[in-house]
Amino acid sequence: MSRQNYLFTSESVSEGHPDKVCDRISDAVLDAFLTEQPEARVACETFATTNRVVIGGEVGLTDKARLSEMKKQVEQIARDCIRDIGYEQEKFHWKTCEITNLLHEQSAHIAQGVDAADNKDEGAGDQGIMFGYAVRETPELMPAPIQYAHAILRRLAEARKAGEAPTLGPDAKSQLSIRYEDGKPVEVTSIVLSTQHAHESQTSDDIREIVEPYIREILPEGWINGNTEWHVNPTGTFVIGGPDGDAGLTGRKIIVDTYGGAAPHGGGAFSGKDPTKVDRSAAYAARYLAKNVVAAGVADRCTLQLSYAIGVAKPLSIYVDTHGTGQVADSEIERAVAEIMDLTPRGIRTHLGLNRPIYQRTAAYGHFGRTPEDDGGFSWERTDLVDALKAAL
């Protein structure tokens, strides 16, 4: 039997964190190519440091002349991202930072294993394992620590951009320790919030006075109490932030992007990868299936693993663990999910509508636990398989 009484901690980082700046640029490049051609191939990596952004990786379009034109747009895409995030620092400014574009055409040897041929289905873009997870802790069926850690930073960013908290900067991190009783989250035992700010004269107490009302607004009533420890800007001054304070790189926040450590992770990052890369699309599919299992009342908690081989269309394995909360055998859920959804790379992309420019918005505040959007964004958060799943079981 799993533990019922414990503390669990997750962290999040804001859109201005150096790694998230890089994720944003990589996904913005991806969106631009998918706008040009829904079947575009993109594997874009970004590195950022003081006054410099370097963008590299592989891209592919059917029209080679258009590919050359698209590559010329990458610098402006990066500047637009940095401006929207809010960086106008002396040593990291959207107007003046140096941007180097090293994107090149995708390897033909990789493409031959992925592209569909006359005698076979399109294969996976790489080998690997992907996990999806859902749990009945929040309305979004997400682990509470990561869901609320994201929500706090997102609310602070909204306040900053709206002019409600003008002395806050783009770079921030949050961390919540939550106490579970009888397997359910009941209170926050500690809150850690570090945020960039405008003036060296501002103290930790000054920053707490700014951020505390927003934090209280986000967390459920009663979760903050007299036992809650607060650590707001515990190191003191945090004026120099973003890539000027610490280098950033695409794909370094994979636990922040997923379940905050509450579930396994296959190791593959998401940002900058087109949906033929199963690191991304199959992880979305795994979340989609796990969420529908929980939404259907089949289990209160579900971990689902998929595995793939490069150039092979069908998943090599499907694994489900409902952690003792399932209403039917886990093996029956494995059988059912394979019946109700085509889990080939093309099947996933078609079912979830992934060949669309919907990725830049995923780059901060989590890829999961978000609201499905009218244009297909966060389609993997839908619960439209509930009836089909019940029928299959």
DRENMARFI-255702 format. One line per 4 residues: number of its first residue (from 1); their letters; for each residue x, y, z of C-alpha. Coordinates in nm, 2 decimals, decimal comma. Layout:
N
NUM) a) X Y Z | ...;
***
This chain:
393
1) msrq) 0,00 0,00 0,00 | 0,13 0,35 -0,09 | 0,19 0,61 0,18 | -0,10 0,82 0,28;
5) nylf) 0,06 1,08 0,50 | 0,37 1,27 0,37 | 0,51 1,59 0,24 | 0,58 1,64 -0,13;
9) tses) 0,75 1,93 -0,30 | 0,76 2,06 -0,66 | 0,91 2,37 -0,82 | 0,83 2,58 -1,12;
13) vseg) 1,01 2,85 -1,31 | 0,88 3,16 -1,49 | 0,88 3,25 -1,86 | 1,18 3,47 -1,79;
17) hpdk) 1,40 3,20 -1,64 | 1,70 3,15 -1,87 | 1,60 2,80 -1,97 | 1,24 2,90 -2,04;
21) vcdr) 1,36 3,19 -2,26 | 1,53 2,93 -2,47 | 1,23 2,70 -2,47 | 1,01 2,99 -2,58;
25) isda) 1,24 3,08 -2,87 | 1,27 2,72 -2,99 | 0,89 2,67 -2,98 | 0,83 3,00 -3,16;
29) vlda) 1,06 2,89 -3,44 | 0,87 2,56 -3,45 | 0,54 2,75 -3,48 | 0,67 2,96 -3,76;
33) flte) 0,77 2,65 -3,96 | 0,44 2,47 -3,89 | 0,25 2,78 -4,01 | 0,45 2,76 -4,33;
37) qpea) 0,40 2,38 -4,37 | 0,21 2,16 -4,13 | 0,44 1,87 -4,20 | 0,76 2,08 -4,14;
41) rvac) 1,04 1,91 -3,96 | 1,20 2,10 -3,68 | 1,45 2,02 -3,40 | 1,55 2,36 -3,27;
45) etfa) 1,78 2,42 -2,98 | 1,86 2,76 -2,82 | 2,13 2,88 -2,59 | 2,13 3,21 -2,42;
49) ttnr) 2,38 3,40 -2,21 | 2,48 3,76 -2,15 | 2,39 3,97 -2,46 | 2,38 3,66 -2,68;
53) vvig) 2,14 3,40 -2,82 | 2,26 3,11 -3,03 | 2,00 2,90 -3,22 | 2,09 2,57 -3,39;
57) gevg) 1,94 2,24 -3,50 | 1,77 2,09 -3,80 | 1,48 2,21 -4,00 | 1,30 2,09 -4,32;
61) ltdk) 1,05 2,21 -4,57 | 0,94 2,06 -4,90 | 1,02 2,39 -5,07 | 1,39 2,45 -5,04;
65) arls) 1,38 2,81 -5,15 | 1,11 2,88 -4,89 | 1,33 2,71 -4,63 | 1,61 2,96 -4,70;
69) emkk) 1,36 3,25 -4,66 | 1,22 3,11 -4,33 | 1,57 3,08 -4,18 | 1,61 3,45 -4,23;
73) qveq) 1,31 3,52 -4,01 | 1,45 3,34 -3,71 | 1,64 3,64 -3,56 | 1,32 3,85 -3,55;
77) iard) 1,13 3,56 -3,40 | 1,38 3,54 -3,12 | 1,37 3,92 -3,06 | 0,99 3,91 -3,04;
81) cird) 1,00 3,64 -2,78 | 1,25 3,82 -2,56 | 1,05 4,15 -2,59 | 0,72 3,98 -2,49;
85) igye) 0,89 3,81 -2,19 | 1,00 4,15 -2,08 | 1,38 4,17 -2,11 | 1,51 4,52 -2,15;
89) qekf) 1,82 4,49 -1,93 | 2,15 4,65 -2,02 | 2,31 4,31 -2,08 | 2,01 4,13 -2,21;
93) hwkt) 1,78 4,35 -2,42 | 1,56 4,23 -2,71 | 1,69 4,51 -2,93 | 2,06 4,47 -2,88;
97) ceit) 2,15 4,11 -2,79 | 2,35 3,93 -3,05 | 2,16 3,65 -3,22 | 2,34 3,37 -3,41;
101) nllh) 2,13 3,14 -3,63 | 2,30 2,81 -3,70 | 1,99 2,61 -3,82 | 2,05 2,38 -4,11;
105) eqsa) 1,86 2,12 -4,31 | 1,75 1,79 -4,15 | 1,97 1,49 -4,21 | 1,84 1,27 -4,49;
109) hiaq) 1,94 0,96 -4,29 | 1,70 1,06 -4,01 | 1,43 1,16 -4,26 | 1,44 0,82 -4,43;
113) gvda) 1,35 0,64 -4,11 | 1,07 0,88 -4,03 | 0,90 0,96 -4,36 | 0,62 0,73 -4,47;
117) adnk) 0,70 0,51 -4,78 | 0,47 0,33 -5,02 | 0,51 0,00 -4,83 | 0,51 0,12 -4,47;
121) dega) 0,36 0,36 -4,22 | 0,55 0,67 -4,11 | 0,79 0,57 -3,83 | 0,87 0,73 -3,50;
125) gdqg) 1,13 1,01 -3,51 | 1,34 0,84 -3,25 | 1,35 0,56 -3,00 | 1,25 0,63 -2,64;
129) imfg) 1,00 0,60 -2,36 | 0,73 0,85 -2,26 | 0,51 0,87 -1,95 | 0,17 1,02 -1,89;
133) yavr) 0,02 1,08 -1,55 | -0,31 1,19 -1,40 | -0,43 1,20 -1,04 | -0,75 1,32 -0,87;
137) etpe) -0,58 1,60 -0,67 | -0,69 1,91 -0,86 | -0,97 1,99 -1,11 | -0,71 1,96 -1,38;
141) lmpa) -0,63 1,60 -1,26 | -0,27 1,71 -1,19 | -0,04 1,67 -0,89 | -0,12 1,97 -0,66;
145) piqy) 0,24 2,09 -0,59 | 0,34 2,14 -0,95 | -0,01 2,27 -1,06 | -0,01 2,55 -0,79;
149) ahai) 0,36 2,63 -0,83 | 0,29 2,70 -1,20 | -0,02 2,90 -1,12 | 0,16 3,13 -0,88;
153) lrrl) 0,42 3,23 -1,13 | 0,17 3,27 -1,41 | -0,03 3,51 -1,19 | 0,28 3,71 -1,10;
157) aear) 0,37 3,74 -1,47 | 0,01 3,86 -1,54 | 0,04 4,12 -1,27 | 0,39 4,23 -1,39;
161) kage) 0,27 4,27 -1,75 | -0,05 4,45 -1,65 | 0,15 4,71 -1,45 | 0,01 4,59 -1,12;
165) aptl) 0,35 4,49 -0,99 | 0,59 4,70 -1,20 | 0,90 4,64 -0,99 | 0,89 4,26 -1,04;
169) gpda) 1,12 4,12 -1,31 | 1,07 3,84 -1,56 | 1,29 3,58 -1,39 | 1,14 3,39 -1,11;
173) ksql) 1,11 3,05 -0,94 | 0,85 2,90 -0,70 | 0,85 2,59 -0,49 | 0,57 2,44 -0,28;
177) siry) 0,59 2,17 -0,01 | 0,24 2,03 0,05 | 0,13 1,80 0,33 | -0,08 1,50 0,23;
181) edgk) -0,32 1,34 0,48 | -0,50 1,02 0,39 | -0,35 1,06 0,04 | -0,51 1,40 -0,02;
185) pvev) -0,33 1,75 -0,02 | -0,44 1,95 0,28 | -0,20 2,23 0,35 | 0,12 2,41 0,23;
189) tsiv) 0,40 2,37 0,48 | 0,64 2,59 0,30 | 0,64 2,84 0,01 | 0,97 2,94 -0,16;
193) lstq) 0,95 3,23 -0,41 | 1,24 3,40 -0,56 | 1,17 3,68 -0,81 | 1,38 3,93 -1,00;
197) hahe) 1,31 4,29 -0,90 | 1,39 4,63 -1,01 | 1,57 4,80 -0,72 | 1,86 4,70 -0,50;
201) sqts) 1,70 4,89 -0,22 | 1,41 4,64 -0,21 | 1,43 4,39 0,07 | 1,29 4,04 0,10;
205) ddir) 1,01 4,18 0,31 | 0,93 4,43 0,04 | 0,90 4,16 -0,22 | 0,69 3,94 0,01;
209) eive) 0,45 4,23 0,05 | 0,41 4,25 -0,33 | 0,38 3,88 -0,40 | 0,19 3,74 -0,10;
213) pyir) -0,16 3,86 -0,20 | -0,12 3,69 -0,54 | 0,00 3,37 -0,38 | -0,30 3,37 -0,14;
217) eilp) -0,53 3,43 -0,43 | -0,40 3,12 -0,61 | -0,38 2,86 -0,33 | -0,70 2,69 -0,20;
221) egwi) -0,86 2,84 0,11 | -0,70 2,71 0,43 | -0,39 2,57 0,27 | -0,19 2,87 0,40;
225) ngnt) -0,20 2,88 0,78 | 0,00 2,96 1,09 | 0,23 2,66 1,02 | 0,33 2,77 0,67;
229) ewhv) 0,69 2,88 0,63 | 0,76 3,16 0,39 | 1,09 3,20 0,21 | 1,06 3,50 -0,03;
233) nptg) 1,39 3,60 -0,20 | 1,58 3,43 0,08 | 1,92 3,53 -0,07 | 1,83 3,89 -0,07;
237) tfvi) 1,89 4,11 -0,38 | 1,79 3,96 -0,72 | 1,82 4,25 -0,97 | 2,04 4,08 -1,23;
241) ggpd) 1,83 3,80 -1,38 | 1,76 3,60 -1,69 | 2,04 3,50 -1,93 | 2,26 3,78 -1,80;
245) gdag) 2,26 3,62 -1,45 | 2,27 3,25 -1,56 | 2,30 3,08 -1,90 | 1,99 2,91 -2,04;
249) ltgr) 1,94 2,61 -2,27 | 1,64 2,45 -2,44 | 1,51 2,14 -2,27 | 1,66 2,16 -1,92;
253) kiiv) 1,33 2,19 -1,73 | 1,17 1,86 -1,81 | 1,04 1,79 -1,46 | 0,90 2,14 -1,44;
257) dtyg) 0,74 2,09 -1,78 | 0,56 1,77 -1,67 | 0,46 1,65 -1,33 | 0,70 1,81 -1,08;
261) gaap) 0,86 1,48 -0,99 | 0,53 1,31 -0,89 | 0,56 1,07 -1,19 | 0,83 0,90 -1,39;
265) hggg) 0,99 1,08 -1,69 | 1,13 0,92 -2,00 | 1,41 1,19 -2,03 | 1,31 1,35 -2,35;
269) afsg) 1,25 1,73 -2,37 | 0,96 1,88 -2,56 | 1,04 2,23 -2,68 | 1,16 2,30 -3,03;
273) kdpt) 1,05 1,95 -3,16 | 0,79 1,90 -3,42 | 0,53 1,63 -3,35 | 0,69 1,36 -3,55;
277) kvdr) 0,93 1,34 -3,25 | 0,76 1,10 -3,01 | 0,95 1,26 -2,72 | 0,68 1,53 -2,75;
281) saay) 0,38 1,38 -2,93 | 0,37 1,05 -2,75 | 0,42 1,22 -2,41 | 0,11 1,43 -2,49;
285) aary) -0,07 1,11 -2,59 | 0,03 0,94 -2,27 | -0,10 1,23 -2,06 | -0,42 1,23 -2,27;
289) lakn) -0,49 0,87 -2,21 | -0,40 0,88 -1,84 | -0,62 1,18 -1,79 | -0,91 1,01 -1,96;
293) vvaa) -0,87 0,70 -1,74 | -0,90 0,91 -1,43 | -1,18 1,13 -1,57 | -1,37 0,82 -1,65;
297) gvad) -1,36 0,71 -1,29 | -1,16 0,40 -1,39 | -0,89 0,50 -1,14 | -0,80 0,78 -0,91;
301) rctl) -0,44 0,78 -1,02 | -0,28 0,65 -1,34 | 0,07 0,63 -1,48 | 0,09 0,53 -1,85;
305) qlsy) 0,41 0,45 -2,04 | 0,46 0,42 -2,42 | 0,78 0,31 -2,60 | 0,89 0,35 -2,96;
309) aigv) 1,17 0,26 -3,20 | 1,30 0,50 -3,47 | 1,14 0,42 -3,80 | 0,88 0,19 -3,65;
313) akpl) 0,52 0,31 -3,64 | 0,35 0,12 -3,37 | 0,45 0,15 -3,00 | 0,66 -0,14 -2,88;
317) siyv) 0,48 -0,15 -2,54 | 0,20 0,01 -2,34 | 0,22 -0,01 -1,96 | -0,04 0,11 -1,71;
321) dthg) -0,02 0,14 -1,33 | -0,32 0,26 -1,14 | -0,13 0,23 -0,81 | -0,40 0,02 -0,65;
325) tgqv) -0,68 0,27 -0,73 | -0,81 0,10 -1,04 | -1,17 -0,03 -1,08 | -1,05 -0,29 -1,34;
329) adse) -0,72 -0,47 -1,39 | -0,44 -0,25 -1,53 | -0,39 -0,51 -1,81 | -0,75 -0,44 -1,92;
333) iera) -0,68 -0,06 -1,94 | -0,37 -0,13 -2,15 | -0,58 -0,33 -2,39 | -0,86 -0,07 -2,40;
337) vaei) -0,64 0,24 -2,47 | -0,48 0,05 -2,76 | -0,82 0,00 -2,90 | -0,96 0,35 -2,87;
341) mdlt) -0,66 0,55 -3,00 | -0,42 0,50 -3,29 | -0,08 0,54 -3,12 | 0,13 0,55 -3,43;
345) prgi) 0,31 0,89 -3,47 | 0,07 0,99 -3,75 | -0,23 0,86 -3,55 | -0,14 1,07 -3,25;
349) rthl) -0,08 1,38 -3,46 | -0,42 1,33 -3,64 | -0,62 1,25 -3,33 | -0,48 1,55 -3,13;
353) glnr) -0,44 1,79 -3,42 | -0,07 1,84 -3,35 | 0,04 1,97 -3,69 | -0,05 2,33 -3,60;
357) piyq) 0,14 2,63 -3,46 | 0,02 2,57 -3,10 | 0,35 2,52 -2,92 | 0,49 2,86 -2,82;
361) rtaa) 0,22 2,88 -2,55 | 0,34 2,56 -2,39 | 0,69 2,68 -2,32 | 0,62 2,81 -1,97;
365) yghf) 0,39 2,71 -1,68 | 0,37 2,35 -1,78 | 0,26 2,14 -2,08 | -0,01 1,97 -1,87;
369) grtp) -0,29 2,08 -1,65 | -0,39 2,35 -1,90 | -0,72 2,43 -2,05 | -0,79 2,30 -2,41;
373) eddg) -0,82 2,59 -2,65 | -1,05 2,65 -2,95 | -0,76 2,65 -3,20 | -0,64 2,31 -3,08;
377) gfsw) -0,39 2,42 -2,82 | -0,35 2,18 -2,53 | -0,58 1,93 -2,72 | -0,42 1,65 -2,51;
381) ertd) -0,60 1,79 -2,20 | -0,94 1,70 -2,34 | -1,14 1,42 -2,17 | -1,34 1,32 -2,48;
385) lvda) -1,23 0,96 -2,47 | -1,43 0,89 -2,15 | -1,72 0,72 -2,32 | -1,51 0,52 -2,56;
389) lkaa) -1,29 0,40 -2,27 | -1,59 0,29 -2,06 | -1,73 0,10 -2,36 | -1,40 -0,07 -2,43;
393) l) -1,38 -0,19 -2,07;
***
